[in-house]
């Protein structure tokens, strides 16, 4: 009987641990992660010129990490916020950046983008 009590406690602990970990697996990408990914792009987005390799690597990495709709909406909202708050950004360069890095995103990087429609 004592052995089955230990097993039941372990099963309960496992179920609680899985229930606690599940929401973490569904967590969206953070704006901090997005900011880190696009940081190498800022000079290009202000001045134009050649796109740094680190910039496209960051864009590709963010795109690969945004696997779910929640992630894509989160990245969209972070990029939208950055596009509207970083002084001196050329919005045309921002909108074209993913394509120039060989990445297809389902929205335009712009302060006017409606990220609620992102799938």
Number of C-alpha atoms within 10 A of each C-alpha: 6 7 7 9 10 11 12 12 11 12 12 12 12 12 12 11 11 11 11 11 11 10 10 9 8 11 12 19 20 13 17 9 14 22 18 13 20 20 14 19 23 19 16 18 22 16 12 14 9 8 17 14 12 14 22 22 16 21 25 18 15 21 19 10 14 18 12 14 14 17 21 24 22 22 24 27 23 21 23 19 17 19 21 16 11 12 9 13 19 16 17 12 16 21 16 12 22 19 13 12 17 11 14 12 14 12 16 20 26 19 16 11 16 14 20 13 10 17 12
